[in-house]
Amino acid sequence: MKKTAVVYWSGTGNTETMANLVLEGISAAGGQGSLFPAGDFSAEQAKTFEAFALGCPSMGTEQLEESEFEPLYEELKPLLSGKPVVLFGSYGWGDGEWMRNWAEDCESAGANLVAEPVTANGAPDTDASEACKALGQAVAKA
Ligand SMILES: Cc1cc2nc3c(=O)[nH]c(=O)nc-3n(C[C@H](O)[C@H](O)[C@H](O)COP(=O)(O)O)c2cc1C
């Protein structure tokens, strides 16, 4: 089982709830997951992990959160190449464009997206919660 870092940014708690569910899924699959708010993680720490679950809501105009998460993601990007990665995040009024762009960018960086990204409209409902747990299982087993 790969050592997985679950790294997220959340302004109002929805993506944080998703991150905790992803972590639950990793544990349920017998994996080893560690949870980090984006502000508490760095590229240096990332070098000790073999897989990544990254979470960020849609902010700006269908963008990643610009002050903390995006700079961290840009630092992490070179380290994602060839590694199992899953993405998740909450959104409001959009159609998920930010996640499509993000997934494409990850793939261009060489990340191995091992499951479809999981999005939740606002707080994760029952279906989105189950999808977050399944995402955790997928990355733990990758
Ligand atoms: C400044 C700001 C910009 C946002 N921009 C978008 C957007 O472009 N598209 C969208 O679907 N939701 C947008 N939202 C809504 C958030 O993605 C949504 O409230 C989400 O649930 C927040 O997740 P969090 O609780 O993890 O912070 C925006 C919210 C804020 C505060």
The ligand as a Gaussian input file, in Angstrom:
#p B3LYP/6-31G(d) Opt

LIG

0 1
 C      -14.490000      33.808000      -4.104000
 C      -15.311000      32.624000      -4.522000
 C      -15.322000      32.247000      -5.849000
 C      -16.079000      31.144000      -6.280000
 N      -16.101000      30.810000      -7.604000
 C      -16.836000      29.752000      -8.006000
 C      -16.878000      29.388000      -9.383000
 O      -16.237000      29.991000     -10.250000
 N      -17.649000      28.315000      -9.737000
 C      -18.388000      27.615000      -8.826000
 O      -19.058000      26.638000      -9.189000
 N      -18.374000      27.950000      -7.500000
 C      -17.608000      28.978000      -7.073000
 N      -17.579000      29.317000      -5.747000
 C      -18.363000      28.528000      -4.792000
 C      -17.499000      27.545000      -4.016000
 O      -16.785000      26.685000      -4.887000
 C      -18.409000      26.708000      -3.092000
 O      -18.998000      27.573000      -2.139000
 C      -17.695000      25.581000      -2.392000
 O      -18.646000      24.773000      -1.729000
 C      -16.674000      26.084000      -1.391000
 O      -15.987000      24.971000      -0.869000
 P      -15.283000      25.023000       0.564000
 O      -16.387000      24.951000       1.599000
 O      -14.407000      23.816000       0.605000
 O      -14.520000      26.301000       0.624000
 C      -16.837000      30.407000      -5.324000
 C      -16.812000      30.805000      -3.974000
 C      -16.067000      31.888000      -3.571000
 C      -16.059000      32.276000      -2.111000

